Amino acid sequence: GKWEVVYASAVFLHFTDEDFSSALQNIHAALVKDGKLVFSVIERDGELTEDQPLGLPRYFRYFQADELRAKLERANFLVTDIRETIYKDKNWLYVMAEKKEK
């Protein structure tokens, strides 16, 4: 079936650019007409891989609002809101987008 909303809190910040683009395509296909995509990422430049207590690497990809808007538009989403907030000493972007028909 199709979904009305996809919500991804602090998920896409662990995706490479290629994986993020692929995820947007898959989400677009899974949403109903005018379906919503809501997600959050850390606002910053660059990327980082750090070791975690279990000894496994953890990847972070950071974003800027303009870059996100462009990526979403290329994936046929209309950005309806991007809000900046601070949580646990990090700048976060909360994004709301709506599926556009191709």
N, C-alpha and C positions, 0 to 999 in steps of 0.2 A: 504494500500500500504506500500511499504518499503521506508525508508529514506536513503539519501546519507550521511547526516551529522546530528548529534545531538550535539547541543551546550548548555551547562549549566554553565553559569557564576555565581559563588557564590551560587550555589544551594545545592550541595552535602554536604556542611559543616553543613547543618541542618538535615542531615540524620543519623540515628543510623547505626551501622555496619551492622545489619541485613537488614535494608532498603536499604542501599547502595549496598549490594550484590544482593539483589532482583532487584534493579533498573538496575544494570549492566546486569543481565540476560535478563531483558525485553528489554533493549536497543539493546543488541546483536541480539535478535530475530527480532527487528524492522528495523535493518540496512540491506541494500543491501550488496552483496558480496564486500569486501574491503571498506565498509562504514567506516566513521570516527566518533569518539567521541572526542569532544573538551570541556574541562571544567577547572574551576579554584577553588581552595580551599586555605584556610589559612594554612601556614606551621607552625606547632607547635605541641606539644604533648598534649594529654588529651582531655577533653571536659568541657563544661561550660553551665549552664543554668542561664539566667539573666532575670530580669523583664524589660518589656518595658513600655513606657508611658501609654499604654492602660491597664496595669496591667496584661498582658498575658505573660507567660514564653516564652523565645526564646532559643532554644537549638543550641549549636555549637559543632561540632565534628572536631577536628583538625587532620592533616595528616603530615606524612613525605614522602619524595619522594620514598624511598625504599619500604615502606609499600604500597604505591599506586601502584607501579610497580608490586608487588607480587599479590595484589588483582586483578588487571587488567589481569595479565597473567592467574590467576586461572579462570577468566571469559572469557577466549579465546579472549583476545585483545592483540595486539602487540603494545607496547608503542613506538612511533616514536619520541617523544620529551617531555621533562619536563624542563620547564624554571622557574627560580626563579626570582622574582622581588619584589620591595617594593612599596606599594601603600597605602596611608593614614596611614603611620607608621606601617604597618603590612607586614610581609613576605608572599607572595603569590606564589603558584605553578600553572603554566599554563601547562596543560597536553593535549597532542595529542596522540590518539591511533587509531589503525585500527582493524577492525573486522577480526579475523582469523576463518576459518572454523573448526568445531569440528572434 
